[in-house]
Amino acid sequence: MSERKPAADARPEQAEALLRLVAAAERGNGSAACRLGDMYLEGLGGLRYSPRQAFRWYARSAMAGDAHGQNNVGACYEHGVGCKQSYASAARYYRLAAGQDLSTAAMNLGYCYLHGHGIARHEELALRWFKTAVELGEERAAAEIERLQSQNGPRSS
């Protein structure tokens, strides 16, 4: 298929690597599919930038159960990258990835609760997800915890 071919100026080693990656993704390797999504989104490895193809590969990754793919599909839905924008779909995919202990997804889900994007606005649940994100290693969520606690006073748990 033409959308899987590298750009005409791709080096031979890039073309070979791409073919191996596509083959792995088509066999159901969620990590390979997620990597392809990244490559299309960033125009890497001899591929041309294509939000539509990025979303397509992220969706395949998510369907294979890959947490990073689920988080990236959520981000695509949140920002309308390669698909129709949908906060509800974004929150659903962030929840799937956060359920697999992906720190970035936990933080993203916290933002969904904080701003009421796709789910009911709920500061306590936002705070809980930000804390989970920090526990999982996402230090950027600490600033949101601090901000929410200073706004509303200290909270336990």
Secondary structure as the mmCIF struct_conf table of DSSP 4:
data_model
#
loop_
_struct_conf.conf_type_id
_struct_conf.id
_struct_conf.beg_label_comp_id
_struct_conf.beg_label_asym_id
_struct_conf.beg_label_seq_id
_struct_conf.end_label_comp_id
_struct_conf.end_label_asym_id
_struct_conf.end_label_seq_id
HELX_RH_3T_P HELX_RH_3T_P1 SER A 2 ARG A 4
BEND BEND1 LYS A 5 LYS A 5
HELX_LH_PP_P HELX_LH_PP_P1 PRO A 6 ALA A 7
TURN_TY1_P TURN_TY1_P1 ALA A 8 ASP A 9
HELX_RH_AL_P HELX_RH_AL_P1 PRO A 12 GLU A 26
TURN_TY1_P TURN_TY1_P2 ARG A 27 GLY A 28
HELX_RH_AL_P HELX_RH_AL_P2 GLY A 30 GLU A 42
TURN_TY1_P TURN_TY1_P3 GLY A 43 GLY A 43
TURN_TY1_P TURN_TY1_P4 GLY A 45 GLY A 46
HELX_LH_PP_P HELX_LH_PP_P2 LEU A 47 TYR A 49
HELX_RH_AL_P HELX_RH_AL_P3 PRO A 51 MET A 63
TURN_TY1_P TURN_TY1_P5 ALA A 64 GLY A 65
HELX_RH_AL_P HELX_RH_AL_P4 ALA A 67 HIS A 79
TURN_TY1_P TURN_TY1_P6 GLY A 80 GLY A 80
BEND BEND2 VAL A 81 CYS A 83
HELX_RH_AL_P HELX_RH_AL_P5 TYR A 87 ALA A 98
TURN_TY1_P TURN_TY1_P7 GLY A 99 ASP A 101
HELX_RH_AL_P HELX_RH_AL_P6 SER A 103 HIS A 115
TURN_TY1_P TURN_TY1_P8 GLY A 116 GLY A 116
BEND BEND3 HIS A 117 ILE A 119
HELX_RH_AL_P HELX_RH_AL_P7 GLU A 123 GLU A 135
TURN_TY1_P TURN_TY1_P9 LEU A 136 GLY A 137
TURN_TY1_P TURN_TY1_P10 GLU A 139 ARG A 140
HELX_RH_AL_P HELX_RH_AL_P8 ALA A 141 ASN A 152
#
